[in-house]
């Protein structure tokens, strides 16, 4: 949850001249009226008054793009400037070629630097990189927890803020291009809460799922302890004023933007955002094949103290949830539900109805095949849109580990999806 240690702040004259045109191009795009219209449409969907389905594309395999276009070639020399250049170039590239319903900020964010000691227990085991440069890894987890006594290894997180580092980056950014586009400090606007992602790294995947039956008391105690730690960490975020409003073009959970007229609620202090005025999220990605009863017993009931603190909730990630709407409806302020492509779409659509946003994750495997079948991808989306007619849908294309070296496949998918959603009445 913490920001990584920042490289030393060094802005060479050369780097300044590289960055300024990129910021100018970003500012020109951000000023276009289409962004205000897209924000309105996202808000209508999240308010459950949809005018059409919405599209968001993320987790792009940029390592397969860089060698095929000058648009992504980095020219800055210092590490800090190159990191900023990466974000600017990728955003501009996506706008030109696969925008979906993306929205540009009208400012350049400067993330507040903070650190968390996390849980005091680190994952152990063999890590195998399976794609060159994509960040997709195969991981073997060496179990570190197997009994109640082992839970003492899980420590309370301690959060600290590095105001000096934040101020140094802000000052450099403001001096470099503040005359083109304002620079704004940015707090944490998507607090990723997923106890089971942590538990399987320390317990082992097979071991944890087996102990749902063989040692349920250990699993329940472990999940309860992780939730307790997360709540203590959240209290520190609040005390340190690290949270940021997220009813904007911020990603919510594993979904898309958080635009809504329902947040913040009455009594909101913009100088000190707190959870009742923000989106929260949770998931249990490992639980696709776990029954609704066990999902409730070992995950969701433990999550409720966290989920109850937030104004609106996004639930789910990669797990299939089409058979679990009965337990999901127990979540206070639930608004968006992740629906993975492995679901039965008709069953899921009937269960969700128009009560929530159906956050559908299309199958990215179509991009990895030798021959790209755009017609098959279109058929998938059309089936989803037909089944959810009358509901509220966002199509979130993510987990794209490869495009088989052909970025144009994503361009074609984006254009096809846009045509479908804009043609649905």
ABEGO torsion letter per residue (X at the ends): XBBBBBBBBBBBAAAAAAAAAAAAAAAAAAABAAAAAAAAAAAAAAAGABABBBBBBBGBBAAAAAAABAAABBABABAAAAAAAAAAAAAAAAAAABAEABBBBABBBBBBBBBBAEAGBBBBEBBBBABBGAGBBBBBBBBABABAAAAAABBBBBBBBBAAAAAAAAAAAAAAAAAABBBBBBBBABBBBBAAAAAAAAAEAAAAAAAAAABAAAAAAAAAAAAAAAAAAAAAAAAAGABBBABBBBBBEABBBABBAAOBBBGBBAABBBAAABBBBBBBAAAAABBAAAAAAAAAAAAAAAAAABABBBBEBABBAAAAAAAAAABBGBABBBBBAABBAAAAAAAAEAABBBBBBBBAAAAABABBBAAAAAAAAAAAAAAABGBBBBBBBBGBABAGGBAAAAAAAAAAAAAAAAABX
